[in-house]
Amino acid sequence: MEAASGYFEHDADIGIVGTGATVEEAFVSAARAMFAIQSELDSVQSVEAIEIDFEEGDLELALVRWLNALLAASRERGIVLHAFGLEREGARWRGWARGERWRDGLERGTEVKGATLTMLSVSHEAGGWEARCVVDV
Amino acid sequence: MDVSRLKPIDATSWTLPLREGESRGEVRLFADAGLLAAMDEKVLEQIGNVARLPGLVGAAMTMPDAHWGYGFPIGGVAAFDPDRGGIISAGGVGFDIACGIRCLRTDLAADDIRAHARGLADSLFGSIPAGVGEEGDIKLTPKQLDQVLIGGARWAVKQGYGAEEDLEYIEERGCMSGAAPASVSELAKKRQRGEMGTLGSGNHYLEVQTVERIYDEQAARAFGLAQGQVMVSIHCGSRGLGHQIGTDYLVSLAKAAKRLGLELPDRELACAPINSPEGQEYLGAMNAAINVALANRQILTHLTRRVFGHFFREARIETLFDVSHNTCKPEWHEIGGEQRLLYVHRKGATRAFGPGHPGLPERYRATGQPVIIGGSMGTGSYVLVGTSDSENRAFSSASHGAGRAMSRNQALRQWRGREIIDELAGRGILIRTKSMRGAAEEAPGAYKDVNAVAEATERAGLARRVALLAPRICVKG
């Protein structure tokens, strides 16, 4: 399955979808979908990097923890993220992301408050993985 | 929503009959048939799930502005008894803990601001940090932040942000008791470092309004409202700290529920018994976030006064009321002739104490609490007053906003931000925002008819309309 980011409908908030050949790739695509709500990712430059490291055996909760860890790190440091990577060994997840501090000229989209457990699913389909959940905006 | 599944009790209240073999508490929906028909089917599914949670007292309810949320529907109200296994749910409060509206009344009239409208709009936009990525000027040390978590708006007033008199007109007199800074993660505290005195994004706003219509002269007098008067409403919440507490406890309570053997119909209803260590820990953290929201709105009130003072040196700007609409609060309610302490979740619902309630400031004791229904940036907002009926009907709760009528993605497909801003400018409403995407998502047409919501709220006996406020200037995140 090709790595791709997309959205699904939700009344008040926004449903995000990430797909990929591996579960890690699907999570990375979901991260791109989430940060694209906040800014135009192609305009963001890789100036700063962050690392994410957590343990989670439940695939669905791992998606939520990955997305929320990215949100927390970006808000704590005042940066917008646009490039992501993720690796997994059993229940251990190690990821990275790059971006830059908010500056004039970057599109201001809508702030994402958190990834929720609503419509949360991580599924293996023919040829790849799909990860989805609703994010609160 | 398929209204045929519901059984009408009267024109604005409905119940969902139990299906064969189904076991849950009562579900009660407050709305007229038109609003109900327009609601997503998910509202019914979500409030039905809430009615399955342990220790529910009375019905799980939705307000007339209800729409599909996460865990609880937005506009959901449910009360739980701690002595009967009742739970507290992070999904029943949401990420933006104590999101709410501070409504300010001024002694200015519409004519006073007309000549200064553009300057006022630009100055407010320049002074109020709004939108994703924006930080405020106030940077707190860890010790100072702990003082905010304990002190709420009282802390802000002590620092010179506003007047002692403001506190009288904030829920809990500006300070929620039971806050436990130790239950708030270091990450949550770090996220708040640059976010004190910021508005946020999405549906948050600071709006300059004028009183367009008075519905209830007596209550309007008690509230100090008159036709043509300039008002200011500030809609925002507990910012990064509240978002992180929601994040932290959503996962930890979901795991706790599993460990405690609570069967959740939806994982988003992550919860623990109120009397459990996990429940108490979340409660302490949530109370701390309520205080951050109260302090945040107090600081924004101060910034607003400073801008108005530049244009109108003698203007008086007083707090009408500050009410949160994403909370779980311990309250005494009469159940079957007996006073019981219940934990009332209101997610996208406003507390609406009626006349005589001891929790109200003296000025409103005889009238009832000001209730604020925030509308979209192009329509209007309502000030209502709490009623005695609401206590019996909905644990003293009412609607909090217009409620979305379509998703943000649908709105983006339908409108462009610049067109919305220009169209509203043509109607005399000045929008100031850095986010064209946000302006499109928040297009007035993406919301339900706030007039219908306010009318249904009144007809359902939840709160009574006092005044309609028309937007003049709107600063959006």
Interface residues (C-beta under 8 A of the other chain):
Chain A: Y7 E9 H10 D11 A12 D13 I14 Q38 S39 L61 V64 R65 N68 L71 A72 R75 E76 G78 V80 W102 L106 E107 R108 G109 T110 E111 K113 G114 A115 T116 L117 T118 L120 V134 D136 V137
Chain B: D40 K42 H67 W68 G69 Y70 G71 I74 G91 G94 F95 D96 G131 V132 G133 E134 E135 L187 K190 R191 R193 G194 E195 G200 S201 G202 G240 H243 Q244 G246 T247 L250 V251 A254 D266 R267 E268 A270 R404 M406 S407 R408 N409 Q410 K434 S435 R437 G438 E441 G477
